[in-house]
Amino acid sequence: MDDDDDLYREDDTDVTALDDLGDESDLDGGIIPDDYDDLDDDVVDEEDDYDDYEDATEEDVDFVVALYREDGTPIALDLGLAAANDLEELIDRLRRLPGDAGALGAVSIDGEFFVLCRVRGRQVQVLLNDSQAANDWPIARDVVDYLGLELPDPDDEDSEAIGDLTILVDQGLSEFDLEQIVDDMDEDSDQLVHQVMEAIHFDKAFDRVVD
């Protein structure tokens, strides 16, 4: 399977220059930058936002599975509960796997929504099938943050898939066909992921782990 540079999003790292916050003598000497309190409030507000979220429990999680091919053979592994609540943890665990073309993570929560995450070295693609899930579940919120998007209005009844619909094109699942799957809001999320697994011929390995 060939890598395609157009089919991933590079990890981005935001770096804040220390000079923008004032040097150490400013703080110790009592000369506080005008916006110091505002910066501190921003950090607190962001932490408070995350405090409103409760982690998915074992009962909530349908599955957290990693899938990859080794010497052409499909392999599936259970990744455990921690990877169901933290996108960075999911990415880290996928990055450790020896897949021929990277590894795919599939998370389904309570039949409500799913997350797909494809990792090939530093190359990462993510897809969330229901943007409204970001108002209730940590990993869905992580996807929104990772993509640099705003949280959807919780009072908005409309929802949409966000992320990269080309995530599995090289595995035989076209953007159009994946869009048809994620747009089916009447089907449970675990069943939608199973359709994805069938399309990329991972369903037997996937079923052995999930069942």
C-alpha positions, 0 to 999 in steps of 0.5 A: 500500500502506497503512502499518499502525502495528500491523505494525512494531516501533520501534527502541529505544535503551538509554541508560545514565546516566553518573551510574550509573557514577560521575563522572570524578573518582571514576575518576581520584581512585581512588574506584571504584564497587562494581559497576565491575568487574562492569559491565566483566566484563559487557561482556567477556562479551558480546564473548566471546559474539560472538567464538564466532561465525564470519561466513557466507562467500560459500559459506555465503550463498544470497542477500542480497536487497532487494525493493521496489516503485517506481511499482508495479514490483517491484525486487530488488537483491543487498545483498552479503555484509556484510548477511548477517552484521549485522542493523544493516547490513541495516536500514541498507541497506534504509532507503536504498531508495526503495520505495513501502512500504519495503523487504524484505530476505531472507537465506538461509544455507546452506539452514538458515535465513532472515531477513526484515526489513521497513523503512519509515523507522524502522519495522522488522519482523524474522522468523527462521524457526529460532531455533536458528540463533542459536546458530551464525550472527551475523545470527540472533543479532542477530535474537534480540538485537533482539527482546530474547529469550534464546538458545535452549538449544543442546541443545534439539532443538525450534526455532521461528520468532521475530519478526513473522508479520504482516510481509507481511500488507499484501502479501497473505501472511497470518499463517497462510499465512506460519506454514505456510511457516516451520514447514516444517523439511523444506524448505531455507530458500532454497526457503521464501523463494521460496515467500514471494516467490511469495505476494507476487508478487516471484518474477520479480524475485527469481529474476533476482537469485538466478539 
